[in-house]
Amino acid sequence: MVGRSLKQSVQGLIAAIQFLTRIPIPVQVPFDPPTLARSLIAFPFAGLLIGLLTGGGAALLQLLHTPMISAALLLAWWIVLTGGLHLDGWMDTADGLLSGRSRERMLDIMKDSRVGAMGVIAGFVLMLVKFAALFTLFERTAVDQLYPFALLSLAPVWSRWWMTVAITRWPFAREGGLAALFQQAGKKHIAGAAIIALGSTTLMLELAIKFGMDRSCAWLYAAILVAATLVFGGMMARWMSSKLGGLTGDTYGAMNEGLEALWIVVVSWLFLA
C-alpha cells in the first residue's frame, strides 16, 4: 500500500513537471483524472524548478551589466521553460473575453487555435510589462545583490499554486475540455500544494537572507506578494467565470501569466522603495 501511494505521488510529480514545463523527463505516466488530480499538489514544485532556473539565469545575466539585454534574454528563457503554454492561454482568453460576443461564441473563439487581434495585443502588452519590470530590476540591482532574484524565483511557485485553487474552487466552463480532466481535484490538493509553496518560499527566503537580505524584510515582502496574488487571482477568476460561466484550461494559463507579471512588477517596485 505504501509503495503504491509513493508510486502514485511520483507519477503526479512527473505529470506536473511534464504538463507545466519543457524540462525533459523521459518517463511516461498516465495523464488520467486521478494522476492529474494528484499532480496539482506538485504544481508549485514545478513552479519552483522554473523559478530556480529563471532566478539562476537572472543572476548570471546580471554579470553582463546590460539591463535591457538581460531583461530580454531572461524573458525569452522564461518562455522557453514553459514552451509558451500559459502565454497561449493568455492570448486565447483575451481573444474570447474581449470579443464582446455571447458566452458560447467566446468559448468557440478560445477553442480556435488561431490567434486574433485582441490576443496579439494582449500578448504584446503582457510582454512589455514583464520586460519593463525586469529591466527596472536589473538596472537598479547591484551585481553582488542577488536576493531580489531569489524573491523573483517564487513568482512561478505561487502563480501555479493559484492554478490549483482556480481548478478546484470554480466550475468548468465546458464539458470534456482539458480542465475537466482535473475533476477529481479537491481541497486536499489545494492544501498539499500550499504546503509545497510555503516550503519553497521558506527555502528561497533563506537563500535571500544568506545573500544579504534582512530576515524581517524578506518575510514582509513575501507576505505582500502572496497577498497580492490572492487578491488579484480572485478578481481574475471571478471576472472570467462570470463571463464564461466557469473556467477553462486557457483561463488557468491566463491567470498564471497575469500573476507572474504582477509578481515581477511588485518585486521591482519593492526594491525601488
C-alpha positions in Angstrom: 0.0 0.0 0.0 2.8 2.4 0.9 4.7 1.5 -2.3 1.6 2.1 -4.4 0.9 5.5 -2.7 4.6 6.5 -3.3 4.4 5.4 -7.0 1.2 7.5 -7.5 2.8 10.5 -5.8 5.8 10.3 -8.0 3.6 9.9 -11.1 1.7 13.1 -10.0 5.0 14.9 -9.6 6.2 13.8 -13.1 2.9 14.7 -14.6 3.0 18.2 -13.2 6.6 18.8 -14.5 5.8 17.4 -17.9 2.5 19.3 -18.2 3.7 22.7 -17.0 7.3 22.8 -18.2 9.6 21.8 -21.0 12.1 20.3 -18.6 12.8 16.8 -20.2 11.8 13.8 -18.0 11.9 10.7 -20.2 9.3 8.8 -18.2 5.8 8.0 -19.3 3.0 8.5 -16.8 -0.8 8.2 -17.3 -2.5 11.5 -17.9 -5.8 10.4 -16.4 -8.0 12.2 -13.9 -6.6 10.5 -10.8 -3.0 11.3 -11.8 -3.8 14.8 -12.9 -5.6 15.5 -9.6 -2.5 14.3 -7.7 -0.3 16.4 -9.9 -2.0 19.6 -8.6 -0.1 19.1 -5.3 3.2 19.3 -7.3 2.2 22.3 -9.3 4.2 24.7 -7.0 7.2 22.3 -7.2 7.1 22.5 -11.0 7.0 26.3 -10.5 10.0 26.1 -8.2 12.0 24.4 -10.8 11.1 27.2 -13.3 11.9 29.7 -10.6 15.3 28.3 -9.8 16.2 28.2 -13.5 15.0 31.8 -14.1 16.5 33.1 -10.9 19.8 31.5 -11.6 19.7 32.8 -15.1 19.0 36.3 -13.8 22.0 36.1 -11.5 24.2 35.1 -14.4 22.7 37.7 -16.8 23.3 40.4 -14.2 27.1 39.9 -14.7 26.6 41.3 -18.3 26.0 44.8 -16.9 23.4 45.3 -19.7 20.0 45.7 -18.1 18.0 45.9 -21.3 19.6 42.9 -23.0 19.5 40.9 -19.7 15.8 41.6 -19.3 15.0 40.5 -22.9 17.1 37.3 -22.6 15.6 36.4 -19.2 12.1 36.9 -20.6 12.9 34.7 -23.5 14.4 32.0 -21.3 11.3 32.1 -19.1 9.0 31.5 -22.1 11.3 28.6 -23.3 11.0 26.8 -20.0 7.2 26.6 -20.3 7.0 26.2 -24.1 4.7 29.3 -24.2 1.9 27.2 -22.8 0.5 29.8 -20.5 1.2 32.6 -22.9 -1.0 30.9 -25.4 -3.8 30.6 -22.8 -3.4 34.3 -22.1 -3.8 35.3 -25.8 -6.7 32.8 -26.4 -8.5 34.1 -23.3 -8.1 37.7 -24.5 -9.5 36.8 -27.9 -12.6 35.3 -26.3 -13.3 37.6 -23.3 -12.6 40.8 -25.2 -14.6 39.9 -28.2 -17.9 41.2 -26.8 -19.7 38.1 -28.0 -22.1 35.7 -26.3 -20.8 33.1 -23.8 -21.0 30.3 -26.3 -19.2 32.4 -29.0 -16.5 33.4 -26.5 -15.8 29.7 -25.8 -15.7 28.9 -29.5 -13.2 31.7 -30.1 -11.0 30.5 -27.3 -11.0 27.0 -28.6 -9.8 28.1 -32.0 -6.1 27.6 -32.4 -5.7 30.8 -34.4 -4.8 34.0 -32.5 -6.8 37.1 -33.2 -6.1 40.8 -33.0 -7.0 41.1 -29.3 -4.8 38.1 -28.4 -1.8 39.6 -30.2 -2.4 43.0 -28.5 -2.8 41.3 -25.0 0.3 39.3 -25.6 2.3 42.3 -26.6 1.2 44.3 -23.6 1.9 41.4 -21.2 5.5 41.0 -22.6 6.0 44.8 -22.5 5.0 44.9 -18.8 7.2 42.0 -17.9 10.1 43.3 -19.8 9.8 46.8 -18.3 9.7 45.4 -14.8 12.6 43.1 -15.4 14.6 45.9 -16.9 13.9 48.1 -13.9 15.0 45.3 -11.6 18.2 44.6 -13.5 19.0 48.3 -13.7 18.6 49.0 -10.0 20.2 45.8 -8.7 24.0 45.7 -8.0 26.0 42.7 -9.3 26.6 41.4 -5.8 22.9 42.0 -4.7 21.3 38.7 -5.6 18.5 38.5 -3.1 15.9 40.2 -5.4 16.3 37.3 -7.8 15.7 34.8 -5.1 12.4 36.5 -4.3 11.6 36.7 -8.1 12.1 32.9 -8.3 8.9 32.5 -6.2 6.7 34.0 -8.9 6.1 30.7 -10.8 5.6 28.9 -7.4 2.6 31.0 -6.3 1.1 31.6 -9.7 0.9 27.8 -10.1 -0.4 27.3 -6.6 -3.2 29.7 -7.6 -4.0 27.5 -10.6 -4.8 24.6 -8.2 -7.2 27.0 -6.3 -8.9 28.0 -9.6 -9.2 24.5 -10.8 -10.8 23.2 -7.6 -12.9 26.2 -6.5 -14.5 27.4 -9.7 -16.8 25.4 -12.1 -15.6 24.2 -15.5 -17.0 26.3 -18.4 -17.4 23.5 -20.8 -17.8 19.7 -20.6 -15.0 17.5 -21.7 -12.3 20.1 -22.0 -8.8 20.0 -20.6 -10.0 21.5 -17.4 -12.4 18.6 -16.9 -9.5 16.2 -16.6 -9.0 17.7 -13.1 -12.5 16.9 -12.0 -11.3 14.7 -9.1 -9.3 17.5 -7.5 -10.5 18.8 -4.1 -9.5 20.9 -1.1 -6.8 18.4 0.0 -4.9 19.1 -3.2 -5.0 22.9 -2.6 -3.7 22.2 1.0 -1.0 19.9 -0.3 0.1 22.4 -2.9 0.1 25.2 -0.3 2.4 23.2 1.9 4.9 22.8 -1.0 4.5 26.5 -1.9 5.2 27.5 1.7 8.2 25.2 1.9 9.5 26.6 -1.4 9.1 30.1 0.0 11.0 29.3 3.1 13.8 27.8 1.1 14.1 30.8 -1.2 13.8 33.4 1.5 16.5 31.7 3.5 18.6 31.9 0.3 17.8 35.6 0.0 18.7 36.1 3.7 22.0 34.4 3.0 22.6 36.7 0.1 22.3 39.7 2.5 18.6 40.5 2.7 17.1 41.4 6.1 15.1 38.5 7.6 12.0 40.5 8.7 12.1 42.4 5.4 12.2 39.2 3.4 9.2 37.7 5.1 7.3 41.0 4.9 7.9 41.3 1.2 6.8 37.7 0.7 3.6 38.3 2.6 2.8 41.3 0.5 3.4 39.3 -2.7 1.3 36.3 -1.6 -1.5 38.7 -0.5 -1.4 40.4 -3.9 -1.6 37.0 -5.6 -4.7 36.0 -3.6 -6.5 39.3 -4.2 -5.6 39.7 -7.9 -6.1 36.0 -8.6 -9.5 36.0 -7.0 -10.5 39.1 -9.0 -9.4 37.5 -12.3 -11.1 34.1 -11.6 -14.4 35.8 -10.6 -14.5 38.0 -13.6 -13.6 35.3 -16.1 -16.1 32.9 -14.5 -18.9 35.5 -14.6 -18.2 35.9 -18.4 -17.8 32.3 -19.3 -20.0 30.5 -16.7 -16.8 28.8 -15.4 -13.2 28.5 -16.2 -11.2 26.7 -18.9 -7.7 25.5 -19.5 -6.9 28.7 -21.3 -8.1 30.9 -18.4 -5.8 29.0 -16.0 -2.9 29.8 -18.2 -4.1 33.4 -18.4 -4.2 33.7 -14.7 -0.8 32.2 -14.3 0.6 34.8 -16.8 -1.2 37.7 -15.1 0.0 36.7 -11.6 3.6 36.2 -12.8 3.5 39.7 -14.3 2.0 41.1 -11.1 4.7 39.4 -9.0 7.6 40.8 -11.3 6.1 44.3 -11.1 5.7 44.2 -7.3 9.2 42.8 -6.8 10.7 45.6 -8.9 8.7 48.2 -7.0 9.6 46.8 -3.6 13.3 47.0 -4.3 12.9 50.6 -5.5 11.0 51.7 -2.4 
